[in-house]
Amino acid sequence: MLLRRYRLAAGLSQEALAERARMSTNGIGALERGDRRTPQYETLVLLAQALTLSADERRTFEAAAARPPPVRLRNAATSAGPSEVQSIRPNNLPLWPKTLVGRAAEVSAIVELLNAARLVTITGSGGIGKTMTALEAGNVSLEASEGGAWFVELAPLRDPSLVAATIARTLGIQEQTNQPPLDALLAHLNPTRTLLILDNCEHVIGEAAIVVDALLRGCAGVRILATSREPLRIAGEFTYRLPSLGVPSPDSARRLAAADAVKYGAVLLFAERARAVDQCFVLHDENAPIVADICRCLDGIPLAIELAAARVTIL
């Protein structure tokens, strides 16, 4: 892969490049082997800076890593149009309208946890980006899930007893009057290697924990990635507390150059979302300290940063 050629030309080992780019060595290895073919934009920025690529080399690098159009497989849970191409694995992962920014290291860590554990719960406060991070981790893990990856929205539920039925409906399992939804789930998932992404568990945490525990005990091939403001607190759970996006310290923010500012996920997110509402917006040495200060005041919380960036035309 092009990344390996550039790394060797720079005289760097995978470990040295990982340290420079603030990534894991496993993440570098996955990119070079082709296990991950569509890195996020901020990953490309960090790698290009770590490799000190020229402008032409960077354009070639970004073009080689361009994300192909997303595809979906026709399945019972979603309908596909006639022009859609079939994916290798069945899934219903949403086509998110926004790119995930500043989370390359976190996604890599979560995927590594999913490879080692069958239940990973992403925790964190509201607006921290748990859902988008989980979806990106699900996309990265899709090809390793022979039974597909299924995104289950629990936020609309008001009755906790409907957790199992909601998962079953998402998987396209027909309701049987003489079979409880959980039993139907166990029968359907038992022979498969499937990834379930259960989003927003906190308001149905008790029932979600019961259903997840039953699935883990009854279906050896099932892996579950949950998002919640608190852990499920069941056996075998690995929790990953999603941090805020990186922000510069008050001292460094005051003299921050644009080239250094984009190394912080919060600033990179602000700049990208600001360009979405004002194509004339450019991060430069004069406004970089101001943007950095805004992001620091917002504690690096992605939702707050996006709301602030959306107002760039009137500030």
N, C-alpha and C positions, 0 to 999 in steps of 0.2 A: 504494500500500500504506500501511497505518497507520503503519509506521515512517517513511516519507517525510513524512507529515503532522506527526508529532511532531517530526521533525528540523527541518523548516522553521519550526514554531512556536517551537522553541528557538533559532532563528536560527543554526543550525549547518550548515556544509558537510559533505559526506561525509567529507572529510579530517579535519575537526575532530572529528566524532563518532567516527571510527575511532581517532584518537589518544586520546580520552577513554575509550573502551571497550576499548582495547588490542586492536583488531582491525585487519585489513587493509582498505584502501579498497575493494579488489575484493570483499571479503566483505560490506561494507555495500551496495555496488552490487548484488550478487547477491540479497540479501534484498529490496531495494526493487523490483527487477525481477521478483521472484517466481521466479528461478532456483532459489533455496533456499527452500522453503516450510515446512520443519520444523526451525528452529534448535534447538540443544541448550538445556537449561534454564539452564546457566551463561551462555550467550550472552544470553538474555533478561534475566538478572539484571544483567549488565554494561551492557547497553543501557539498561535502565530507570534504573540509577544515573546513567549518563552523560547521560541526557535529563532527569533529576530529575523523573520522573513522579510524580503523586499516586497514592494507593492505588487509587482508582477507575480511573485511566488505566492503571495497571500491570495490574489484573485484566483490563481490556479487551484490553490488549496481549498478555497471556499466552493469553487465550482465542482470539484471532485467530491465534496461532501454534501452537496445539495440534497435536500430531503425530497424524495419522490412523492408524487401525489398519493394521498392515502387511499387505501382500497378496503372494501368490506365484503364479506361472504354473505350471501343470502341465507338467512336462517329463520327459525320460528319466531325469534324475538324481534327481528327487524326486517323491514322489507327493502329490497334492493331494486334500483332502477335498471332498465335494460342496458345502459351504457357502462354500468359498474363492472369492474374486473374482480374476480374472486381472489381473496387472500388465502394464504397457505393455512392459516388457522381461523376457525370461526370465532367471532367476537362481536360485541356491540359497543366497543369503546368509542365514546363521543368524539367527533371531529371538532376539537376545541378551536374557537375562532381566534384565540390569541396564542402567541408563542410563550413558552415557559422561559423566563429569564432569570439568571443568577442561581440556578439550582443544579448545576451539573454535578457537583461533588455530592450533594444530598441524594440525588437520584441514583448515582453510582453506589453509594453506601446502602441505600434501601434495596437495590437489586441484589447486592451481595448478601444482605440479610435474608432475602427471600430464597436465595440459593442454599442457605444453611438452615433455615427454619420454615415451618409450615404456617406460622401465624406471625405476621408483623403488623403492629398497630402504629400508625403515624399520629402522634399527639401534638397539640399546640393550640394556641388561642385562636379565636375567630379572626379571619382575614389574613392568616399567616401563609396560606397557599397549600393547605393539605390536599385538597381535591385535585388540583392541577398537577401537583408533584406525584400523587398516587397514579394518576392517569399516565404520566410520562413513564413511571416505573413499570406500569402495566404494559405499555407499548414495547418497552425494551425487553420485557420478559415474555412477550407473546409467543415467539417462535419456540420457546422451551415448554409451552403448555399445549400438549397435543389435543386436549379437550377444549382449548380456547380460553379466552379471558373475558369475563363478564362483569360489567359495571352495574352495581345495584344501588339505586338512590333510596336511602332510608329517610331523608329529610322530610318528605311529605307525610310520613306516617304519624298518625295521632294515637293509634291503637298498637301497643307493643306486641300484642299477640299475632299481628300480621307480618312479622319479620320473615318467618319461614315461607309464608304464602307469597310474599313479595319477591323473594329470591327465586322461588319456583316459577312464578309468572315471567320473570326476566329471562329464565332459561327456556321458556316455552313449554313447560310441563303442564299438561292438561289436568285440571282439578278433578279429583275423584271423590264422590260423596262418601265412600266407605274407606278412604285412606287419608290420614292426616297429612298436611303439606310437608312436614318434616320427614315422615316416612317415605313420601314420594321423592323428596330431595335425596335422601340416602340411597334409595334404589337407583336413581338416575345417575348420581355422581360416583357411586362406589367403584365402577371399573375404569374411571377416566382419570387423566392427569389434567386437572382444570384449575385455573386461577380465578378466584372470586375477589372483586374489589367492592367492599361494603363501605359506602360513603355516609358520613354523618351518623355515627352510632350513638352519640352521647345521650340523646333524649329517649332512646329505647335500649339503654346499655345493658339492663338486666336480662331481657329476652334475647338480645343479640349475643350475649355471652353464652346463654344456654344453647342457642342454635349453633353457634360456631364450635362450641365444645363437642356437641354431638356430631357435627360434620368431620371434625378432626379425628374423633375416635372411630367413626364408622366408614370413613373414606380415605384410604391411605394415600391416594394420589392428589388429593385436594390441597391447594395452598390458598391462604386467605390474606389479603392486604386490606386492613381496615383503617378508616380515618375517624378520629374521635377526639374530643377535648380531654378525655380521660381514658386510661387503659381499660381493656375488658377484664383484666385480672383473672385469667384462667391459665391452667397449666400449659406450658410450652410457648407462651406468648413472649415475643421480643418487641419491645417498644422503642420507637425512634421519635424523639422530641424534635420537631422541625424548628430550627432557629430562625430568627429574623435575618433578612438579607444583610450582607456586610456593609458597614458604613465606616467612613474615616473618623478618626478621633478629632475633637474640636481643634487642636493645634494644627494637625496636618490638613484639615479641611480648608483652613484660611489661605494656605499657599499651594493648593492642589492644582496641578496641571491636568488638562483634559486627557492626555495619554495615560496618566496614572489614575484618573477618576474612574475610567471604565473598568478598572480591576475590581471595583466594588460593585457587588450585585445590585444594591439599591440604586446607585447612580445609573448603572446600565439600564435598569428597568425604567427609571424616570425618563431617560433620554429616548428610549424606544417608544414608550407610550406618548411622550410629547410630540414626537415626529408623526405619530398616527393622527393627531388633531391639527398639527401645524407642520407641513412639509418643509417650511423654511427654518424650523428649529435645528440648530447645530450646537453640539456641546463643544465649547472652546475654552481657552485658558481664562477668559474673563468671567464666564458664567459658571464654570465648573465648581468654584468654591461656593457659589450661591446654591446650586443644585445639591451639592454635598451637604450643606447646612440644612436644607429642607429635609433631605432624607434622614439625616441624623435626628432632627426634631421629631420626625415621624417614627423613630425607633426602628427603621428598616422594615416596617410592616408592609408587605406588598399591596394589600388593598388600599391602605391609606396613601401610599405613593402613587398608585394608579389614579385615585381620585384627585390628588394634587396635580398630577401631570395633565389630566384632562382639562384643567383650568388655565393652562399655560398661555392661551390666547388672550385672556383677560387680566392676567397678573402683570 
